[in-house]
Amino acid sequence: MKQAPFMALAAILVLLANARPAYAFEVGIIAFQMSAETHARVANAAVQGAKAKGWTSTLLNSEGSLPKHAEQFDALVAKKVDALIVAMGKPVEADAQFKAARDRGIPVITVLSGTSRHTLFDIQVNEYKVGAEAALYLLGLLGYQGNILTQRFEGNVGTRIRGKVLDVVLSENTAIKELAKHSMARTQSWRDDVRGGMSALFLKHKGQFQGVWASFDGQAFVIDDLLTAHGYRKGQVPLVSIDGGPEAYRRIADSKSTLVATVAIPFEEMGTAAIHAVDTIVVKKQPVSAVTTGPYLYMNAVLVDASNVQRFLK
């Protein structure tokens, strides 16, 4: 009789053990700089996608620091997560960390980071196409003649490609002249850097430029505020950029803003696609070719301007 309580307890423990999942899948997610809206949008979408599948996720923010990026990578590899998703990562600078993950059998999928021999693939948009669409849209607004100012960023492969494509477009349309450009430094106070650089260009070339090009929307927001502070309104000096998102769409729809168009990249869909790929390849054990046949999984970008912005605001 004394064994009855013990037997009952043992039975309960067995039931509880059977009720718990035998294996909890864990995905590590690293965003290079969560203060950048685009990085955060990819990473947060991946977190939500993992949650929807009942997975455990660990989200880390490298805060724009390459040493911290490497340390966080090392930590997740040491933790033996089941898969890694890296948003806007640095596969060249952190090659040793990417290799360590592969050597430990941890599959890595990157988003807007560039390809690596140590990863499954990179989820991308065609930056050459994106850059051409933004450049040609701005030149079209100006009737392919006039002067422009540009805000560049050489520290990211995507924004660097956009600038190079703009240069090619300008070389074939010589009635458009780039009066001056400012290149943003890789710094945590990048907004101040953009504000200071473009303010100087606006003062130096006041009344001489008819349009402004920015390599990504975060820069464009700073520039838009500067232009409106100088009294410019929609259409007077059109500002065109790239990335997309609620703030960009709000400004495009705002008659007082100078931002007239952006090429919208589907950041949330990219984060979700990364989770779907992990589920397909790592959990369901399907080949990589079931998701993509090359080093990139390309997704479509869409130009957003006054003609379609209301659809994106909904």
Backbone hydrogen bonds in HBPLUS format (Angstrom, degrees):
<---DONOR---> <-ACCEPTOR-->    atom                        ^
c    i                          cat <-CA-CA->   ^        H-A-AA   ^      H-
h    n   atom  resd res      DA  || num        DHA   H-A  angle D-A-AA Bond
n    s   type  num  typ     dist DA aas  dist angle  dist       angle   num
A0004-ALA N   A0001-MET O   3.11 MM   3  5.53 158.0  2.16 110.3 116.8     1
A0007-MET N   A0003-GLN O   2.84 MM   4  6.05 158.4  1.88 156.8 163.6     2
A0008-ALA N   A0004-ALA O   2.87 MM   4  6.10 156.8  1.93 155.2 161.6     3
A0009-LEU N   A0005-PRO O   2.94 MM   4  6.15 158.4  1.98 148.1 153.6     4
A0010-ALA N   A0006-PHE O   2.90 MM   4  6.12 158.5  1.94 148.8 155.0     5
A0011-ALA N   A0007-MET O   2.97 MM   4  6.18 150.8  2.06 142.0 149.8     6
A0012-ILE N   A0008-ALA O   3.02 MM   4  6.34 151.8  2.10 145.5 152.8     7
A0013-LEU N   A0009-LEU O   2.95 MM   4  6.24 158.6  1.99 151.9 157.7     8
A0014-VAL N   A0010-ALA O   2.99 MM   4  6.24 152.0  2.07 145.0 152.5     9
A0015-LEU N   A0011-ALA O   3.01 MM   4  6.29 156.4  2.07 145.3 151.5    10
A0016-LEU N   A0012-ILE O   2.89 MM   4  6.17 159.4  1.94 152.4 157.8    11
A0017-ALA N   A0013-LEU O   2.92 MM   4  6.07 154.9  1.98 144.1 151.2    12
A0018-ASN N   A0014-VAL O   2.94 MM   4  6.18 153.6  2.01 146.2 153.4    13
A0019-ALA N   A0015-LEU O   2.91 MM   4  6.11 136.4  2.10 139.7 152.2    14
A0020-ARG N   A0016-LEU O   3.10 MM   4  6.35 140.3  2.26 145.3 153.7    15
A0056-THR N   A0025-PHE O   2.86 MM  31  6.12 172.9  1.87 166.3 167.2    16
A0082-ASP N   A0026-GLU O   2.84 MM  56  5.44 142.5  1.98 146.1 158.0    17
A0027-VAL N   A0056-THR O   2.91 MM  29  6.41 155.5  1.97 159.1 163.0    18
A0058-THR N   A0027-VAL O   3.09 MM  31  6.55 151.0  2.18 149.4 155.4    19
A0028-GLY N   A0083-ALA O   2.89 MM  55  6.27 165.1  1.91 162.4 160.8    20
A0085-ILE N   A0028-GLY O   2.84 MM  57  6.26 155.4  1.90 159.8 168.3    21
A0029-ILE N   A0058-THR O   2.79 MM  29  5.93 169.6  1.80 162.2 159.0    22
A0060-LEU N   A0029-ILE O   2.84 MM  31  6.26 158.4  1.88 163.8 171.1    23
A0030-ILE N   A0085-ILE O   2.93 MM  55  6.41 159.0  1.97 158.9 165.9    24
A0087-ALA N   A0030-ILE O   2.76 MM  57  6.12 163.1  1.79 163.5 169.3    25
A0031-ALA N   A0060-LEU O   2.96 MM  29  6.34 166.6  1.98 167.3 170.0    26
A0062-SER N   A0031-ALA O   2.93 MM  31  6.27 170.2  1.94 165.0 168.3    27
A0032-PHE N   A0087-ALA O   3.19 MM  55  6.35 155.0  2.25 160.7 165.3    28
A0064-GLY N   A0032-PHE O   2.69 MM  32  5.47 168.6  1.70 155.5 152.2    29
A0036-ALA N   A0033-GLN O   2.96 MM   3  5.71 160.1  2.00 119.8 126.2    30
A0039-HIS N   A0036-ALA O   3.09 MM   3  5.52 119.0  2.48 110.1 123.7    31
A0040-ALA N   A0036-ALA O   3.12 MM   4  6.41 166.8  2.14 159.7 163.7    32
A0041-ARG N   A0037-GLU O   2.87 MM   4  6.07 151.7  1.96 150.3 158.2    33
A0042-VAL N   A0038-THR O   3.24 MM   4  6.48 160.0  2.28 148.3 151.7    34
A0043-ALA N   A0039-HIS O   3.03 MM   4  6.25 176.5  2.03 157.6 158.7    35
A0044-ASN N   A0040-ALA O   2.83 MM   4  5.80 168.1  1.84 151.9 155.9    36
A0045-ALA N   A0041-ARG O   3.17 MM   4  6.07 152.5  2.25 135.0 142.3    37
A0046-ALA N   A0042-VAL O   3.03 MM   4  6.31 150.3  2.12 146.9 155.3    38
A0047-VAL N   A0043-ALA O   2.97 MM   4  6.29 154.4  2.03 149.7 156.8    39
A0048-GLN N   A0044-ASN O   2.97 MM   4  6.22 162.2  2.00 148.1 152.4    40
A0049-GLY N   A0045-ALA O   2.89 MM   4  6.07 151.3  1.97 142.5 151.0    41
A0050-ALA N   A0046-ALA O   2.90 MM   4  6.13 153.9  1.97 148.6 155.0    42
A0051-LYS N   A0047-VAL O   2.96 MM   4  6.20 159.6  2.00 149.7 155.4    43
A0052-ALA N   A0048-GLN O   2.96 MM   4  6.17 153.4  2.03 145.5 152.3    44
A0053-LYS N   A0050-ALA O   3.10 MM   3  5.24 135.3  2.30  98.9 111.2    45
A0055-TRP N   A0050-ALA O   2.97 MM   5  5.19 157.9  2.02 155.3 148.2    46
A0054-GLY N   A0051-LYS O   2.95 MM   3  5.01 158.3  2.00 105.2 112.1    47
A0065-SER N   A0062-SER O   2.99 MM   3  5.68 166.9  2.01 124.1 128.4    48
A0069-HIS N   A0065-SER O   2.85 MM   4  6.02 150.3  1.94 146.7 156.2    49
A0070-ALA N   A0066-LEU O   2.98 MM   4  6.25 158.1  2.03 153.1 157.1    50
A0071-GLU N   A0067-PRO O   2.98 MM   4  6.24 157.8  2.03 146.3 152.8    51
A0072-GLN N   A0068-LYS O   2.89 MM   4  6.05 161.3  1.92 152.9 157.1    52
A0073-PHE N   A0069-HIS O   3.05 MM   4  6.23 154.3  2.12 143.6 150.9    53
A0074-ASP N   A0070-ALA O   2.91 MM   4  6.17 164.0  1.94 150.9 155.0    54
A0075-ALA N   A0071-GLU O   2.92 MM   4  6.17 152.6  2.00 145.5 153.1    55
A0076-LEU N   A0072-GLN O   3.07 MM   4  6.32 158.5  2.11 149.3 153.4    56
A0077-VAL N   A0073-PHE O   2.98 MM   4  6.22 153.5  2.05 152.1 160.2    57
A0078-ALA N   A0074-ASP O   2.87 MM   4  6.07 159.9  1.91 149.5 155.2    58
A0079-LYS N   A0075-ALA O   2.95 MM   4  6.12 139.2  2.11 137.0 148.5    59
A0081-VAL N   A0076-LEU O   3.45 MM   5  6.15 168.6  2.46 164.3 167.2    60
A0080-LYS N   A0077-VAL O   3.02 MM   3  5.08 148.7  2.12 100.7 110.6    61
A0084-LEU N   A0107-PRO O   2.93 MM  23  6.28 156.2  1.98 161.0 165.7    62
A0109-ILE N   A0084-LEU O   2.92 MM  25  6.32 160.5  1.96 157.8 162.4    63
A0086-VAL N   A0109-ILE O   3.02 MM  23  6.46 154.6  2.08 147.3 155.0    64
A0111-VAL N   A0086-VAL O   2.83 MM  25  6.16 146.7  1.95 163.3 159.9    65
A0088-MET N   A0111-VAL O   2.82 MM  23  5.83 167.2  1.84 164.5 168.2    66
A0094-ALA N   A0090-LYS O   2.78 MM   4  5.69 155.8  1.84 157.7 165.4    67
A0095-ASP N   A0092-VAL O   3.38 MM   3  5.10 147.0  2.50 110.9 106.2    68
A0097-GLN N   A0094-ALA O   3.05 MM   3  5.39 122.5  2.40 106.0 119.9    69
A0098-PHE N   A0094-ALA O   3.06 MM   4  6.40 160.7  2.10 158.0 163.9    70
A0099-LYS N   A0095-ASP O   2.89 MM   4  6.08 158.7  1.94 151.6 157.6    71
A0100-ALA N   A0096-ALA O   2.95 MM   4  6.12 151.5  2.03 139.6 147.6    72
A0101-ALA N   A0097-GLN O   3.06 MM   4  6.36 153.2  2.14 146.7 152.7    73
A0102-ARG N   A0098-PHE O   3.14 MM   4  6.47 161.2  2.17 146.9 151.6    74
A0103-ASP N   A0099-LYS O   2.81 MM   4  6.08 161.8  1.84 155.3 160.7    75
A0104-ARG N   A0100-ALA O   3.00 MM   4  6.19 139.0  2.18 140.0 150.2    76
A0104-ARG N   A0101-ALA O   3.19 MM   3  5.16 127.3  2.49  93.7 107.2    77
A0106-ILE N   A0101-ALA O   2.85 MM   5  5.09 161.3  1.89 157.9 151.6    78
A0105-GLY N   A0102-ARG O   2.93 MM   3  5.02 156.7  1.99 105.9 112.5    79
A0120-LEU N   A0108-VAL O   2.87 MM  12  5.95 171.7  1.87 167.6 169.8    80
A0110-THR N   A0121-PHE O   3.23 MM  11  6.56 164.2  2.26 153.8 156.8    81
A0123-ILE N   A0110-THR O   2.83 MM  13  6.26 158.9  1.87 143.6 148.2    82
A0112-LEU N   A0123-ILE O   2.85 MM  11  5.97 166.4  1.86 158.3 162.6    83
A0119-THR N   A0116-SER O   3.25 MM   3  5.48 171.6  2.26 111.1 113.4    84
A0122-ASP N   A0295-PRO O   2.91 MM 173  6.31 156.5  1.97 145.0 149.5    85
A0297-LEU N   A0122-ASP O   2.87 MM 175  6.18 153.5  1.94 146.0 149.9    86
A0124-GLN N   A0297-LEU O   2.92 MM 173  6.00 159.1  1.96 139.9 146.5    87
A0299-MET N   A0124-GLN O   2.77 MM 175  6.16 142.5  1.91 152.9 165.6    88
A0129-LYS N   A0126-ASN O   3.06 MM   3  5.40 119.1  2.45 105.4 119.2    89
A0130-VAL N   A0126-ASN O   2.93 MM   4  6.24 162.5  1.96 154.7 160.5    90
A0131-GLY N   A0127-GLU O   2.82 MM   4  5.84 163.7  1.85 142.2 146.9    91
A0132-ALA N   A0128-TYR O   3.05 MM   4  6.17 156.1  2.11 140.5 147.0    92
A0133-GLU N   A0129-LYS O   2.94 MM   4  6.13 157.3  1.99 149.8 155.8    93
A0134-ALA N   A0130-VAL O   3.12 MM   4  6.40 164.1  2.15 154.9 157.8    94
A0135-ALA N   A0131-GLY O   3.05 MM   4  6.15 166.2  2.07 148.7 153.1    95
A0136-LEU N   A0132-ALA O   2.91 MM   4  5.93 171.3  1.91 153.0 155.9    96
A0137-TYR N   A0133-GLU O   3.03 MM   4  6.02 147.5  2.14 138.2 147.1    97
A0138-LEU N   A0134-ALA O   3.15 MM   4  6.38 163.8  2.18 149.9 153.0    98
A0139-LEU N   A0135-ALA O   3.03 MM   4  6.31 167.0  2.05 153.9 157.7    99
A0140-GLY N   A0136-LEU O   2.87 MM   4  5.93 149.3  1.97 140.1 148.7   100
A0141-LEU N   A0137-TYR O   3.07 MM   4  6.38 151.5  2.15 147.0 153.8   101
A0142-LEU N   A0138-LEU O   3.20 MM   4  6.53 143.4  2.34 143.6 153.4   102
A0142-LEU N   A0139-LEU O   3.15 MM   3  5.10 124.1  2.48  92.4 106.6   103
A0144-TYR N   A0139-LEU O   2.83 MM   5  4.90 161.0  1.87 157.8 152.7   104
A0143-GLY N   A0140-GLY O   3.09 MM   3  5.02 160.8  2.12 103.0 108.4   105
A0146-GLY N   A0175-ALA O   3.07 MM  29  6.50 151.1  2.16 149.1 140.1   106
A0177-LYS N   A0146-GLY O   2.86 MM  31  6.33 159.8  1.90 156.0 162.7   107
A0210-GLN N   A0147-ASN O   2.74 MM  63  5.54 167.4  1.76 147.1 150.0   108
A0148-ILE N   A0177-LYS O   2.87 MM  29  6.28 153.8  1.93 156.9 162.1   109
A0179-LEU N   A0148-ILE O   2.86 MM  31  5.89 142.3  2.00 153.3 165.7   110
A0149-LEU N   A0211-GLY O   3.10 MM  62  6.62 149.1  2.20 147.5 154.6   111
A0213-TRP N   A0149-LEU O   2.99 MM  64  6.44 157.7  2.04 156.6 163.8   112
A0150-THR N   A0180-ALA O   3.19 MM  30  6.67 154.9  2.26 146.0 153.5   113
A0182-HIS N   A0150-THR O   2.97 MM  32  6.48 150.0  2.06 151.4 160.4   114
A0151-GLN N   A0213-TRP O   2.88 MM  62  6.30 149.2  1.97 153.8 164.0   115
A0215-SER N   A0151-GLN O   3.09 MM  64  6.25 139.8  2.26 155.9 166.9   116
A0152-ARG N   A0182-HIS O   2.74 MM  30  5.99 162.9  1.77 153.8 159.5   117
A0184-MET N   A0152-ARG O   2.98 MM  32  6.08 177.7  1.98 136.9 136.9   118
A0160-ARG N   A0156-ASN O   2.88 MM   4  5.92 150.1  1.97 152.2 161.9   119
A0161-ILE N   A0157-VAL O   2.97 MM   4  6.12 156.1  2.03 145.0 150.4   120
A0162-ARG N   A0158-GLY O   3.06 MM   4  6.36 159.4  2.11 148.0 153.8   121
A0163-GLY N   A0159-THR O   3.11 MM   4  6.33 154.5  2.18 141.8 147.4   122
A0164-LYS N   A0160-ARG O   3.02 MM   4  6.33 153.1  2.09 146.8 154.4   123
A0165-VAL N   A0161-ILE O   2.88 MM   4  6.14 158.6  1.92 158.0 163.4   124
A0166-LEU N   A0162-ARG O   3.01 MM   4  6.24 154.1  2.08 143.0 150.3   125
A0167-ASP N   A0163-GLY O   3.01 MM   4  6.31 151.9  2.10 143.2 150.4   126
A0168-VAL N   A0164-LYS O   3.07 MM   4  6.44 150.0  2.16 144.0 151.5   127
A0169-VAL N   A0165-VAL O   2.95 MM   4  6.27 161.9  1.98 154.5 159.0   128
A0170-LEU N   A0166-LEU O   2.85 MM   4  6.12 161.0  1.89 155.1 160.3   129
A0171-SER N   A0167-ASP O   2.91 MM   4  6.10 146.8  2.03 142.2 151.4   130
A0172-GLU N   A0169-VAL O   3.19 MM   3  5.37 140.8  2.36 100.1 110.7   131
A0173-ASN N   A0170-LEU O   3.11 MM   3  4.95 152.4  2.19  98.0 106.5   132
A0176-ILE N   A0173-ASN O   3.12 MM   3  6.02 166.8  2.14 124.8 128.8   133
A0192-ASP N   A0189-SER O   3.09 MM   3  5.53 121.7  2.45 107.2 120.2   134
A0193-ASP N   A0189-SER O   3.17 MM   4  6.53 150.8  2.26 145.5 154.3   135
A0194-VAL N   A0190-TRP O   2.88 MM   4  6.17 159.8  1.92 154.5 158.3   136
A0195-ARG N   A0191-ARG O   2.88 MM   4  6.07 164.8  1.90 149.8 154.6   137
A0196-GLY N   A0192-ASP O   2.88 MM   4  6.00 164.6  1.91 147.8 151.9   138
A0197-GLY N   A0193-ASP O   2.95 MM   4  6.03 165.6  1.97 148.6 153.2   139
A0198-MET N   A0194-VAL O   2.90 MM   4  5.92 171.5  1.91 155.1 157.9   140
A0199-SER N   A0195-ARG O   2.98 MM   4  5.86 150.8  2.06 139.2 148.0   141
A0200-ALA N   A0196-GLY O   3.22 MM   4  6.33 157.3  2.27 142.4 147.3   142
A0201-LEU N   A0197-GLY O   3.21 MM   4  6.54 151.9  2.29 139.5 147.1   143
A0202-PHE N   A0198-MET O   2.82 MM   4  6.05 159.2  1.86 154.5 159.8   144
A0203-LEU N   A0199-SER O   3.07 MM   4  6.28 158.5  2.11 148.6 153.6   145
A0204-LYS N   A0200-ALA O   3.00 MM   4  6.16 159.3  2.04 145.8 151.9   146
A0205-HIS N   A0201-LEU O   2.92 MM   4  5.94 153.8  1.99 149.7 155.8   147
A0208-GLN N   A0205-HIS O   2.94 MM   3  5.31 159.8  1.98 139.9 138.8   148
A0212-VAL N   A0238-PRO O   2.96 MM  26  6.33 159.2  2.00 158.3 158.5   149
A0240-VAL N   A0212-VAL O   3.10 MM  28  6.57 157.4  2.15 159.5 164.6   150
A0214-ALA N   A0240-VAL O   3.06 MM  26  6.41 156.5  2.12 162.5 167.1   151
A0219-GLN N   A0216-PHE O   3.15 MM   3  5.76 127.2  2.44 114.5 125.3   152
A0220-ALA N   A0216-PHE O   3.24 MM   4  6.53 154.6  2.31 140.8 148.3   153
A0217-ASP N   A0242-ILE O   2.99 MM  25  5.57 131.7  2.23 147.5 145.0   154
A0221-PHE N   A0217-ASP O   2.86 MM   4  6.18 145.9  1.97 158.3 165.8   155
A0223-ILE N   A0219-GLN O   3.01 MM   4  6.32 163.7  2.03 154.2 159.2   156
A0224-ASP N   A0220-ALA O   2.72 MM   4  5.82 158.3  1.76 150.4 156.5   157
A0225-ASP N   A0221-PHE O   3.08 MM   4  6.28 160.1  2.12 144.3 148.7   158
A0226-LEU N   A0222-VAL O   3.10 MM   4  6.41 151.8  2.18 144.0 151.9   159
A0227-LEU N   A0223-ILE O   2.84 MM   4  6.13 162.6  1.87 157.0 161.4   160
A0228-THR N   A0224-ASP O   2.93 MM   4  6.13 167.2  1.94 155.5 158.7   161
A0229-ALA N   A0225-ASP O   3.01 MM   4  6.08 147.0  2.12 137.2 146.6   162
A0230-HIS N   A0226-LEU O   3.03 MM   4  6.33 132.2  2.27 139.2 151.9   163
A0230-HIS N   A0227-LEU O   3.03 MM   3  5.03 130.3  2.29  94.4 108.1   164
A0232-TYR N   A0227-LEU O   3.02 MM   5  5.46 158.2  2.07 150.3 143.2   165
A0231-GLY N   A0228-THR O   2.99 MM   3  4.97 157.4  2.04 102.0 107.8   166
A0236-GLN N   A0233-ARG O   3.06 MM   3  5.81 162.1  2.10 141.1 146.8   167
A0239-LEU N   A0258-THR O   3.10 MM  19  5.75 149.1  2.20 153.8 147.2   168
A0260-VAL N   A0239-LEU O   2.94 MM  21  5.82 167.0  1.96 156.0 158.6   169
A0241-SER N   A0261-ALA O   3.13 MM  20  6.49 159.2  2.17 143.5 149.6   170
A0263-VAL N   A0241-SER O   3.25 MM  22  6.79 135.3  2.46 123.8 133.8   171
A0243-ASP N   A0263-VAL O   2.90 MM  20  5.73 164.3  1.92 136.5 141.9   172
A0265-ILE N   A0243-ASP O   2.66 MM  22  5.15 166.8  1.67 133.5 134.3   173
A0249-TYR N   A0245-GLY O   2.97 MM   4  6.21 163.4  2.00 161.8 167.3   174
A0250-ARG N   A0246-PRO O   2.90 MM   4  6.07 153.6  1.97 146.8 154.3   175
A0251-ARG N   A0247-GLU O   3.06 MM   4  6.26 159.0  2.10 146.7 151.5   176
A0252-ILE N   A0248-ALA O   2.95 MM   4  6.20 156.9  2.00 150.2 156.9   177
A0253-ALA N   A0249-TYR O   3.08 MM   4  6.25 152.3  2.16 144.9 151.3   178
A0254-ASP N   A0250-ARG O   3.08 MM   4  6.18 119.7  2.46 134.4 149.9   179
A0254-ASP N   A0251-ARG O   3.09 MM   3  4.89 140.7  2.25  94.4 106.1   180
A0257-SER N   A0254-ASP O   3.12 MM   3  5.43 158.7  2.16 110.8 117.3   181
A0262-THR N   A0304-VAL O   3.06 MM  42  5.43 151.1  2.14 146.5 155.6   182
A0304-VAL N   A0262-THR O   2.76 MM  42  5.43 173.4  1.76 172.4 174.6   183
A0264-ALA N   A0302-VAL O   2.64 MM  38  5.11 151.7  1.72 154.6 145.8   184
A0302-VAL N   A0264-ALA O   3.00 MM  38  5.11 152.9  2.07 136.5 142.3   185
A0267-PHE N   A0265-ILE O   2.89 MM   2  5.77 130.9  2.14 112.7  97.6   186
A0270-MET N   A0266-PRO O   2.99 MM   4  6.25 141.0  2.14 147.3 159.1   187
A0270-MET N   A0267-PHE O   3.07 MM   3  5.03 122.9  2.41  93.1 108.1   188
A0271-GLY N   A0267-PHE O   3.08 MM   4  6.47 154.8  2.15 153.2 158.5   189
A0272-THR N   A0268-GLU O   3.00 MM   4  6.30 161.8  2.03 153.6 158.7   190
A0273-ALA N   A0269-GLU O   2.79 MM   4  5.91 149.9  1.88 139.8 148.8   191
A0274-ALA N   A0270-MET O   2.97 MM   4  6.21 144.9  2.10 143.4 151.9   192
A0275-ILE N   A0271-GLY O   3.30 MM   4  6.64 153.9  2.37 143.2 148.8   193
A0276-HIS N   A0272-THR O   2.96 MM   4  6.26 161.3  1.99 151.0 156.6   194
A0277-ALA N   A0273-ALA O   2.87 MM   4  6.04 152.0  1.95 143.9 151.4   195
A0278-VAL N   A0274-ALA O   2.99 MM   4  6.28 155.2  2.05 145.7 152.0   196
A0279-ASP N   A0275-ILE O   2.92 MM   4  6.19 160.6  1.96 152.9 158.2   197
A0280-THR N   A0276-HIS O   2.92 MM   4  6.15 156.2  1.97 146.6 153.2   198
A0281-ILE N   A0277-ALA O   2.86 MM   4  5.96 172.5  1.86 156.9 158.7   199
A0282-VAL N   A0278-VAL O   2.80 MM   4  5.23 144.4  1.92 134.4 146.2   200
A0283-VAL N   A0278-VAL O   3.25 MM   5  6.75 153.2  2.33 148.2 155.3   201
A0284-LYS N   A0279-ASP O   2.87 MM   5  6.13 153.2  1.94 156.8 165.2   202
A0286-GLN N   A0280-THR O   3.02 MM   6  5.79 162.4  2.06 152.4 151.3   203
A0290-ALA N   A0287-PRO O   2.93 MM   3  5.55 161.9  1.96 116.4 122.4   204
A0291-VAL N   A0288-VAL O   2.84 MM   3  5.59 163.3  1.86 123.4 129.1   205
A0292-THR N   A0288-VAL O   3.05 MM   4  6.32 164.3  2.08 155.1 157.3   206
A0308-ASN N   A0305-ASP O   3.20 MM   3  5.89 152.6  2.28 118.7 124.6   207
A0309-VAL N   A0305-ASP O   2.94 MM   4  5.57 130.6  2.19 161.4 176.3   208
A0311-ARG N   A0308-ASN O   3.13 MM   3  5.72 138.2  2.32 114.1 123.8   209
A0312-PHE N   A0309-VAL O   2.96 MM   3  5.19 127.8  2.24 102.3 116.1   210
A0313-LEU N   A0309-VAL O   3.00 MM   4  6.29 133.7  2.22 147.0 160.9   211
